Amino acid sequence: IHILPFYPYSSDDGFSVIDYKKVNPALGDWKDIEDIGQKFNLMFDLVANHISSESIWFKEYLKSNPKYDDYFISVDKDTDLSSVTRARTHPLLTKFKRKGENNSIT
């Protein structure tokens, strides 16, 4: 069984993960995942390249906690991004406050 993201999320149909260590309570808990795994082979989306701005990781990044510096991409405001192709309608960058204003890829 292929289970799509089952973590708590804030948007993006489950792909904007708030906490990778938890199961979305609306879907059950880790015991439920374990029980399904007793009867079926499981495969699920790790979603390692997406995270919610509500996650502790992003909140710590905004606080300039060096432990989280390498998990997010910030772009200088003068960077030419005209060649970036994006299938989504919302902007590529979102402004967040971290050591002054910065643009993070969202």
C-alpha positions as CSV (number, residue, x, y, z in Angstrom):
1,I,0.0,0.0,0.0
2,H,1.4,3.4,-1.0
3,I,0.3,6.0,1.7
4,L,0.6,9.6,0.7
5,P,1.8,12.1,3.3
6,F,0.2,11.3,6.6
7,Y,2.1,13.8,8.8
8,P,0.4,16.8,10.3
9,Y,0.5,19.6,7.7
10,S,-0.5,23.2,7.1
11,S,-1.2,23.3,3.4
12,D,-0.4,21.7,0.0
13,D,-2.6,18.6,0.5
14,G,-0.2,17.1,3.1
15,F,3.1,18.1,1.5
16,S,3.7,21.1,3.8
17,V,4.7,19.0,6.7
18,I,4.7,20.5,10.3
19,D,6.1,17.5,12.1
20,Y,7.7,14.4,10.5
21,K,7.6,12.5,13.7
22,K,3.8,12.4,14.1
23,V,0.8,11.1,12.2
24,N,-2.0,13.5,11.4
25,P,-4.5,12.7,14.2
26,A,-7.3,12.8,11.6
27,L,-5.8,9.8,10.0
28,G,-4.8,7.8,13.1
29,D,-1.5,7.3,14.9
30,W,1.7,5.2,14.5
31,K,0.0,2.2,15.9
32,D,-2.5,2.3,13.0
33,I,0.4,2.5,10.6
34,E,2.0,-0.4,12.3
35,D,-1.2,-2.5,12.2
36,I,-1.6,-1.9,8.5
37,G,2.1,-2.9,8.0
38,Q,1.4,-6.2,9.7
39,K,-1.0,-7.1,6.8
40,F,0.5,-5.3,3.9
41,N,3.8,-4.1,2.5
42,L,3.9,-0.3,3.0
43,M,5.5,2.5,1.0
44,F,4.9,6.1,1.8
45,D,6.1,9.6,0.7
46,L,8.9,10.9,2.9
47,V,8.4,14.5,1.6
48,A,11.9,15.4,2.6
49,N,12.0,18.4,0.2
50,H,8.9,20.1,1.6
51,I,8.2,21.6,5.1
52,S,5.7,23.9,6.6
53,S,6.6,27.4,7.7
54,E,4.8,26.3,10.9
55,S,7.3,23.6,11.6
56,I,9.8,23.8,14.5
57,W,12.6,23.5,11.9
58,F,11.5,26.6,10.0
59,K,10.8,28.5,13.2
60,E,14.3,27.7,14.5
61,Y,15.8,28.8,11.2
62,L,14.0,32.1,11.5
63,K,15.5,32.5,15.0
64,S,19.0,32.0,13.3
65,N,19.6,28.8,15.1
66,P,22.7,27.6,13.3
67,K,21.6,23.9,13.6
68,Y,18.9,24.7,10.9
69,D,20.9,27.0,8.6
70,D,21.5,24.3,5.9
71,Y,17.9,23.1,5.7
72,F,16.5,26.2,3.9
73,I,17.4,28.3,0.9
74,S,17.5,32.0,1.0
75,V,18.0,34.1,-2.1
76,D,19.5,37.6,-2.3
77,K,16.8,40.1,-3.4
78,D,18.9,41.0,-6.5
79,T,19.2,37.5,-7.8
80,D,17.9,37.0,-11.3
81,L,15.3,34.2,-11.1
82,S,13.7,34.9,-14.5
83,S,14.9,31.5,-15.9
84,V,13.2,29.6,-13.0
85,T,10.2,27.7,-14.2
86,R,7.4,27.1,-11.7
87,A,4.2,25.1,-12.2
88,R,2.5,26.8,-9.3
89,T,0.7,30.1,-9.3
90,H,2.0,31.5,-6.1
91,P,5.3,33.3,-5.9
92,L,8.6,31.4,-5.8
93,L,9.9,33.5,-2.9
94,T,8.3,34.5,0.3
95,K,9.7,37.2,2.6
96,F,10.5,36.2,6.2
97,K,12.3,38.1,8.9
98,R,15.6,36.5,9.8
99,K,18.6,38.8,10.5
100,G,16.7,41.5,8.7
101,E,14.5,40.7,5.7
102,N,15.3,37.7,3.5
103,N,13.7,35.8,0.8
104,S,13.2,32.1,1.2
105,I,12.2,29.7,-1.5
106,T,8.7,28.5,-0.6
